[in-house]
Amino acid sequence: MVTVTDKAKDKIFELRRQEGHAEDQHIRVGVTGGGCSGLMYNLEFDSQKQAADMEFVDKGVRIVVDKKSILYLAGTVLDFSDGLNGKGFQFVNPNASRTCGCGESFAV
Protein backbone atom coordinates (compact mmCIF):
# COMPACT_ATOMS: atom_id res chain seq x y z
CA MET A 1 0.00 0.00 0.00
CA VAL A 2 1.11 3.57 -0.72
CA THR A 3 -0.20 6.36 1.51
CA VAL A 4 -0.03 10.16 1.56
CA THR A 5 0.51 12.72 4.31
CA ASP A 6 -1.91 15.60 4.80
CA LYS A 7 0.61 18.01 3.22
CA ALA A 8 0.95 15.80 0.14
CA LYS A 9 -2.83 15.44 -0.14
CA ASP A 10 -3.31 19.21 0.00
CA LYS A 11 -0.62 19.80 -2.65
CA ILE A 12 -2.03 17.11 -4.94
CA PHE A 13 -5.52 18.66 -4.77
CA GLU A 14 -4.04 22.14 -5.32
CA LEU A 15 -2.03 21.01 -8.37
CA ARG A 16 -5.01 19.15 -9.79
CA ARG A 17 -7.08 22.36 -9.64
CA GLN A 18 -4.28 24.57 -11.00
CA GLU A 19 -3.51 22.26 -13.93
CA GLY A 20 -7.17 21.68 -14.78
CA HIS A 21 -7.26 17.94 -14.16
CA ALA A 22 -10.60 16.26 -13.55
CA GLU A 23 -11.59 15.54 -9.96
CA ASP A 24 -11.68 11.81 -10.66
CA GLN A 25 -8.11 11.61 -12.00
CA HIS A 26 -5.73 9.53 -9.93
CA ILE A 27 -2.03 9.93 -9.37
CA ARG A 28 0.24 7.27 -10.80
CA VAL A 29 3.27 6.36 -8.72
CA GLY A 30 5.93 4.17 -10.28
CA VAL A 31 9.56 3.15 -10.38
CA THR A 32 11.91 3.07 -13.37
CA GLY A 33 15.58 2.27 -13.75
CA GLY A 34 17.94 5.24 -13.61
CA GLY A 35 19.36 7.91 -11.37
CA CYS A 36 22.57 7.76 -9.41
CA SER A 37 21.25 5.04 -7.06
CA GLY A 38 19.72 2.77 -9.71
CA LEU A 39 15.96 3.35 -9.42
CA MET A 40 13.91 6.54 -9.86
CA TYR A 41 10.42 7.50 -8.69
CA ASN A 42 7.73 8.64 -11.13
CA LEU A 43 4.72 10.69 -10.05
CA GLU A 44 2.07 12.02 -12.43
CA PHE A 45 -1.64 12.60 -12.91
CA ASP A 46 -3.28 9.90 -15.01
CA SER A 47 -6.75 9.00 -16.17
CA GLN A 48 -5.99 5.49 -17.48
CA LYS A 49 -5.93 2.43 -15.26
CA GLN A 50 -4.35 -0.76 -16.62
CA ALA A 51 -5.67 -4.24 -15.82
CA ALA A 52 -2.66 -5.17 -13.66
CA ASP A 53 -2.56 -1.85 -11.74
CA MET A 54 -3.14 -1.80 -8.01
CA GLU A 55 -5.28 1.04 -6.67
CA PHE A 56 -5.21 2.56 -3.20
CA VAL A 57 -7.24 5.40 -1.72
CA ASP A 58 -5.81 7.41 1.16
CA LYS A 59 -7.24 10.68 2.49
CA GLY A 60 -9.37 10.96 -0.64
CA VAL A 61 -6.40 10.59 -3.02
CA ARG A 62 -6.63 7.76 -5.55
CA ILE A 63 -3.18 6.24 -6.06
CA VAL A 64 -2.43 3.77 -8.88
CA VAL A 65 0.73 1.67 -8.96
CA ASP A 66 1.75 -0.79 -11.65
CA LYS A 67 2.36 -4.41 -10.62
CA LYS A 68 6.16 -4.27 -10.97
CA SER A 69 6.56 -1.00 -9.05
CA ILE A 70 4.55 -2.16 -6.03
CA LEU A 71 7.38 -4.56 -5.17
CA TYR A 72 9.59 -1.50 -4.54
CA LEU A 73 6.91 0.84 -3.16
CA ALA A 74 4.98 -1.28 -0.62
CA GLY A 75 4.66 0.72 2.58
CA THR A 76 5.86 3.98 1.01
CA VAL A 77 4.52 7.30 2.27
CA LEU A 78 4.28 10.22 -0.15
CA ASP A 79 5.03 13.51 1.62
CA PHE A 80 5.44 17.12 0.53
CA SER A 81 8.03 19.55 1.86
CA ASP A 82 8.12 23.27 1.27
CA GLY A 83 10.96 24.03 3.66
CA LEU A 84 14.24 25.83 3.08
CA ASN A 85 16.17 22.63 2.32
CA GLY A 86 13.99 21.61 -0.55
CA LYS A 87 10.57 21.85 -2.04
CA GLY A 88 8.58 19.07 -3.58
CA PHE A 89 7.19 15.61 -3.13
CA GLN A 90 9.27 13.18 -1.12
CA PHE A 91 9.02 9.40 -0.94
CA VAL A 92 9.53 7.84 2.48
CA ASN A 93 10.27 4.30 1.35
CA PRO A 94 10.99 1.60 3.96
CA ASN A 95 12.32 -0.68 1.18
CA ALA A 96 15.13 1.66 0.12
CA SER A 97 18.54 0.56 1.37
CA ARG A 98 20.11 3.83 0.21
CA THR A 99 19.06 7.04 -1.51
CA CYS A 100 20.94 9.68 -3.43
CA GLY A 101 21.57 13.17 -2.06
CA CYS A 102 18.72 14.72 -4.03
CA GLY A 103 16.21 12.05 -2.90
CA GLU A 104 15.03 11.31 -6.44
CA SER A 105 16.63 7.88 -6.78
CA PHE A 106 17.12 4.90 -4.50
CA ALA A 107 18.40 1.33 -4.30
CA VAL A 108 16.95 -1.75 -2.61
C-alpha positions as CSV (number, residue, x, y, z in Angstrom):
1,M,0.0,0.0,0.0
2,V,1.1,3.6,-0.7
3,T,-0.2,6.4,1.5
4,V,0.0,10.2,1.6
5,T,0.5,12.7,4.3
6,D,-1.9,15.6,4.8
7,K,0.6,18.0,3.2
8,A,1.0,15.8,0.1
9,K,-2.8,15.4,-0.1
10,D,-3.3,19.2,0.0
11,K,-0.6,19.8,-2.6
12,I,-2.0,17.1,-4.9
13,F,-5.5,18.7,-4.8
14,E,-4.0,22.1,-5.3
15,L,-2.0,21.0,-8.4
16,R,-5.0,19.2,-9.8
17,R,-7.1,22.4,-9.6
18,Q,-4.3,24.6,-11.0
19,E,-3.5,22.3,-13.9
20,G,-7.2,21.7,-14.8
21,H,-7.3,17.9,-14.2
22,A,-10.6,16.3,-13.5
23,E,-11.6,15.5,-10.0
24,D,-11.7,11.8,-10.7
25,Q,-8.1,11.6,-12.0
26,H,-5.7,9.5,-9.9
27,I,-2.0,9.9,-9.4
28,R,0.2,7.3,-10.8
29,V,3.3,6.4,-8.7
30,G,5.9,4.2,-10.3
31,V,9.6,3.2,-10.4
32,T,11.9,3.1,-13.4
33,G,15.6,2.3,-13.7
34,G,17.9,5.2,-13.6
35,G,19.4,7.9,-11.4
36,C,22.6,7.8,-9.4
37,S,21.2,5.0,-7.1
38,G,19.7,2.8,-9.7
39,L,16.0,3.4,-9.4
40,M,13.9,6.5,-9.9
41,Y,10.4,7.5,-8.7
42,N,7.7,8.6,-11.1
43,L,4.7,10.7,-10.1
44,E,2.1,12.0,-12.4
45,F,-1.6,12.6,-12.9
46,D,-3.3,9.9,-15.0
47,S,-6.8,9.0,-16.2
48,Q,-6.0,5.5,-17.5
49,K,-5.9,2.4,-15.3
50,Q,-4.4,-0.8,-16.6
51,A,-5.7,-4.2,-15.8
52,A,-2.7,-5.2,-13.7
53,D,-2.6,-1.8,-11.7
54,M,-3.1,-1.8,-8.0
55,E,-5.3,1.0,-6.7
56,F,-5.2,2.6,-3.2
57,V,-7.2,5.4,-1.7
58,D,-5.8,7.4,1.2
59,K,-7.2,10.7,2.5
60,G,-9.4,11.0,-0.6
61,V,-6.4,10.6,-3.0
62,R,-6.6,7.8,-5.6
63,I,-3.2,6.2,-6.1
64,V,-2.4,3.8,-8.9
65,V,0.7,1.7,-9.0
66,D,1.8,-0.8,-11.7
67,K,2.4,-4.4,-10.6
68,K,6.2,-4.3,-11.0
69,S,6.6,-1.0,-9.0
70,I,4.6,-2.2,-6.0
71,L,7.4,-4.6,-5.2
72,Y,9.6,-1.5,-4.5
73,L,6.9,0.8,-3.2
74,A,5.0,-1.3,-0.6
75,G,4.7,0.7,2.6
76,T,5.9,4.0,1.0
77,V,4.5,7.3,2.3
78,L,4.3,10.2,-0.1
79,D,5.0,13.5,1.6
80,F,5.4,17.1,0.5
81,S,8.0,19.5,1.9
82,D,8.1,23.3,1.3
83,G,11.0,24.0,3.7
84,L,14.2,25.8,3.1
85,N,16.2,22.6,2.3
86,G,14.0,21.6,-0.5
87,K,10.6,21.8,-2.0
88,G,8.6,19.1,-3.6
89,F,7.2,15.6,-3.1
90,Q,9.3,13.2,-1.1
91,F,9.0,9.4,-0.9
92,V,9.5,7.8,2.5
93,N,10.3,4.3,1.4
94,P,11.0,1.6,4.0
95,N,12.3,-0.7,1.2
96,A,15.1,1.7,0.1
97,S,18.5,0.6,1.4
98,R,20.1,3.8,0.2
99,T,19.1,7.0,-1.5
100,C,20.9,9.7,-3.4
101,G,21.6,13.2,-2.1
102,C,18.7,14.7,-4.0
103,G,16.2,12.1,-2.9
104,E,15.0,11.3,-6.4
105,S,16.6,7.9,-6.8
106,F,17.1,4.9,-4.5
107,A,18.4,1.3,-4.3
108,V,16.9,-1.7,-2.6
